[in-house]
Structure formats: structure tokens, C-alpha cells
Amino acid sequence: MLEVRNLHASVEGNEILKGINLTVNAGEVHSIMGPNGSGKSTLAQVLAGRDTFNVTAGEVIYKGKDMLDLSPDERACEGVFLAFQYPVEIPGVNISHFLKAALNAQRKYRGENELDALDFLDLVKAKANLVELDAQLLKRAINEGFSGGEKKRNEIFQMAMLEPSLAILDETDSGLDIDALKIVAGGVNALRGPDRAMIVVTHYQRLLEYIVPDHVHVLVDGRIVKSGGKELALELEDKGYAWTDQTGKKHPVSA
Amino acid sequence: MIATTEHTNGFIAGFDRLEQADGRSDHWFTPVRRDAITQFADLGFPSTRDEEWRYTNVAPIAKTEFSSARDGAAGVSPADITDKLFNDDGCSRIAFVNGRYCEALSSVRELPPGVKVGALGEAMDTDGDLVAQYLARYAAFDAEAFIALNTAFVEDGAFIHIPRNTDVTDPIHLVYVTTDGEQPAATHPRTLIVADVSSRVTVIESYLGVGEGTYLTNAVTEVVARDNAVVDHYKIGRESPNAYHIGTFHAQLSRDANVSSHALSLGGSLVRNNINTVLDGEGAECTLSGLCVLKDTQHVDNHLRVDHAKPHCDSREFFKGVLDDKSHSVFTGRIVVREDAQKTDGKQTNQNLLLSDEAMADSKPQLEIFADDVKCTHGATIGQVDDEAVFYLRSRGMCEASARDLLVFAFAREGIERIRVEPLRKWLEDWILARLPQGRSLGDVEWPSLT
């Protein structure tokens, strides 16, 4: 589904991604772990099309298309979804309204009929239940005055509404208490399926107890230095990132 | 203030002609008019060297030779104005064309007993004693040239008097229309609203041009809110693209009175809204809000002054601007807290969204505090559409143009959310959406109410 080859990206002349290689197939969950500043969030945002980052080399093939040619909204319409590490507060824009506009933009792109108000409402209710999101929140402005947990649940709710093919979760677990984490993980697991792939970016191994990945990649200084199965996360937890740092320097590994 | 006498002569000569033609030197208001024209001659038009007018240059007004108001009511059909107004079926409407009352465009709904709603010109004759108690007693024509000019030339306008304990539920809509003539015309509409003890009224003033020409509307509105009265006031500026509009709103609040004012500036080339409130009784409260949505080279200057004269009063200022092309907005929000006005709670907020590199906003929140136990805050922002927010919306599938328009609309909508007249708010939403390139597509979805 996704093929990232030798991806380099920089911001204001500083190279952050220094040659990422990553293959994600439909039905798989990949976890990308790494210390602060390693480029995890940059990778997530570059894949979603954030233009503050310059892609200086490499390519990203998604469903056979050159993804770097697509705008962020085209990528969304092609089924890419990014759950933001820091969801943006947007005063004055009501969540349900915005989601209806977004969902219908995607349906239109795919040549499907727009959802009518009733079908939309049914869908909202079902998906809000999935992440135990208070329906009252949906009448409010996007993320405005939301707690950290509410913001993250709102991201997963939106993912459930939009049913992407490739979901990228950027530190969705950071700052969540264990109860909120279970709810978020429950929402994510409910969306796992043979046609859908997920990239779960996280700093902590804890999340992976609830969302069990098929593959784990360790990102250090803009490169994937180690890849393995879910047990790699546990090894990291044991030995810390310093271990991969040394490993990375001594034995560069390309995934 | 620096007088520019050569430019005031036209108006002074006009005043003399009017007096001679009128031949009513015994009218009770004549001494006030004469006083006002003398004040105007002394004050002269303000210049940008005057701190109060630093950002607004009225030289184009001073240099134009205006004719006095013409009779043009016959040329205005109801359709000419309903196209430019919100659906006011639920309102009493009093309409004026070129400064004069127009019965054909007016319709007054059933009103509670004792309520007076009508033309000021007529009331000055038939209800002289009542009008004289209030007219020109609040808006300071000895300090402000445009108020002096209006006071000297008061011919017509609206007079609204709500007796004690009376609740007028249907809004009263005052429509001031100016038509195109051979020469630019000046009108001086005057509105006097008196809300007696524990009464309540909603008044909407619409100013609009039905042509494209240059003209001057120099309006003054005085609001007297006596103890415990509630006045909800709206002013919608839809003057023609080449029109000048100088408007003064002066509200005098007694104990526990509550006045809200909403200034919506959507038209005109040069607009100045002077919004003055005096909180002259304990427990009085005013909420002053405004929104301007500008393009081309439009210039709108909202000039506020809240005078906290007594203790325990609250004031709120919320002004927003959406500025495109080379437009320019000015906000001055002055709160003055007198020495014995303890426990004052004042807040001023001014937010501007610039949609082009050449648009400009000047924002001057000001506090002058002479009491020592008060809570006053102010904040001003001038910015552009937030790229991070645009990316967030796009990452969900909205195209860039729609995402930008949605954010602009959301920003503007916060500027009208305090409007309590539902058809007016709906009309304004539609007007703003129609202004945005992708607005039409945004409008297809039902907008849920904000909480």
C-alpha cells in the first residue's frame, strides 16, 4: 500500500529525514518509535502533505501513485489520515459541520453521493460511541477548550468517521492516562482490518500493549536504524533508546 | 481641534439659506440649531493632526460641495431596498429617503399602549415638550464637529419613546436610504430613543444607498436608557461604494440599565462610527460589538469611548474586522474609569484578520483609570489565516480554498453571534458567505448554532 524510498526532508535548511525506507502492506500495523527529535512527527506530517517541510529527495508511492504529487486534501480523499500529535483548536468551526463538509468532499472525490443529514447523524452517533466521545462535544468548536484526552479521542473519532485506508497516528498516546489510552486503543483496534494499514508513531512502548503492531521500526536521527517484530518494542523498553543509538551508529540497518 | 474654515463655509451658508427658507425662528429648537452651527464654525472639520482622528482623514468630505437633502422618495421602490435588507417582516419599519420620512416604505406593527414610534420631524412639533427633554442633550455638539453639524441640520429621523414597564417585543427597524442625485447630497439623520424605567426595546438602524454615487450620511443617534431599561441596538452600514458615513451613537445609561450596540460595517468608502456610552448609574452594563467586512479601498474607523462614571458598572467591547484588498480598519476602544467608579469591570477585544498583504488594521485599546479597585483588560490581535488550521482542515479532505473560506467565515461569525434578532443574524451569515469565493459551497451545509 505504501512504499517510502530514500525519503529526505528538511525544514529551513536543516535536514530532518535522512533517507527513510519503509514498506507498509494492507492489513498491517507498523509502529515507529524513537527518541525526541528523531524525526517521527516530521515523517508523519510529510506523509500527510504538510508543506512546511521540503522533500529534498526520495519518493513515496501510495496505492501505486506518486503521493508527493498530491495535495494534503487529495491525499485525504485517497484515504490517508493523520491523527495529529497536537490537534489544532479552530474557534468558530463546529466539529459536526466540518466533518460533514470533509466527508462529503471525500465522497465527491470518489464519485459517491453526498450523505444526507440523517445518515450523517446516524454515523456520528455510532462512531462517537466507539471512542466514548460525549455528543455535546460535537456541537462545540473544533478542539476549543478540549482536554488533552478529548482532543485525542476527537482525532480517533474523525478517523472512524472518515474510514481511511492508511491511518497515521502521531503520538496519539502522549499525555493520556491509562483509561483514556484504553479508549483510544479500543477505537483504533476496532478499525483494524485487512484493507487498512496503520502507522503508529509513539515515544512509549506502553501504547503497543494495547495496539499490538506487526512491525516495529526505530527511528533515530532521521533514519530507521532497526526494524523488527513487536518484541523489538519490549527490547527498547528494557534497554532504552541509547541502545539503538549506538546500534544505529555502529551497524546502520536499512529496513 | 484644528479648524479648516474654508471647508466649513459651504455648510454655514447652507444653514443660513435653510433658516431663511424655513421662516420658523420661533421654533423651540431654533436656538439649539444656531448654537450648534456656531460650534461647528468654531470647531471646523477635524484633521489627522487631531489625536481622535489620527487614522481617518475626512478631507474628502470637507472638500466636497454637498447639496442639502433632496426629495427623492418617489424614485425608490420597496424592491430597491428589500434586496439590501434582512427580512424585516417581524419588525415595525420606519423608512426615510434622503433624510425625510417616507410613509410608503414604512409599516408599523401593533405596539403596546403608550409607545411612540415615528418621525422625529413631526414629533418635534407635536410632542415638543417630550422631545425637548432629551434631544441634543447627550450627544456633545460642543466637542465634535459632525455632531454639531447634524444638530444644526436636524430635519427628520426617528423618535422612539417606550414608557415605564413596557416591553416592545417586535424590533423597530429604521431604514435610512440615500439616492443618487446630480450633486452629492448630505443628510443628517437623527434618531432619539428613550427607554423609560424597566422598559425594553430592540432597534435596528439600516443605512443604505440605492445608487453608486458619492454622498454623505452624517447620522446621530441618542439613546437614553433610564433605570433598569434594556436597549438592544443594531446598526447596519450598507452605504453605496462611494459614500461617506459619519455616525455617532451616544447612549446614556442610568442605574441598572443595559444597552448593547452592534455595529456592522459592510459598505461605504469612508466610515466612522463614534460609539459613546456613559454608564451613569450603579449596576449599568453595556456590550458594544462590531464587525466590519471590507474590500477594495474601504476605510472603517470604529471609535469607542466608554465612560464609567459610577461604581459597579460593566462594559464589554468586542470588535472584529475582516480586511481584504487595500482596505483599512481602525479601532479605538477607550474606557475611562472615573475616580469614584470603583468595582468597574471593563473588557475590550479587537481582532483583525488580514486577507491580503495590502490590507491594514490599526488597533488602539485604551484605558484611563482614576479609581483604584477596578478590573479592566484589553487585547488586540492582527493576523492572517492560520496555516496550521488550514492544513488541519485539508488533511481531512477539504480543498484549500474551502478551508480558508471556512476559517474566515468562522472568524467573522463570532462577530455576529451576539445578535439576538434571528433573521438579521441569518441574513448577515448569508451576506458573509456570499462574499467568500467558496462561500456558496459552505452555505449548503446547515450551520449548527454555536454554544
Interface residues (C-beta under 8 A of the other chain):
Chain A: A48 G49 R50 D51 T52 S71 P72 D73 R75 A76 C77 F81 L82 F84 P87 V88 I90 P91 G92 V93 N94 S96 H97 F98 L99 K100 A101 A102 L103 A105 Q106 Y109 A117 K139 R140 A141 I142 Q158 L162
Chain B: D386 D387 E388 A389 F391 Y392 L393 R394 S395 R396 G397 M398 C399 E400 S402 A403 L406 L407 F409 A410 F411 R413 E414 L442 V445 E446 W447 P448 L450 T451
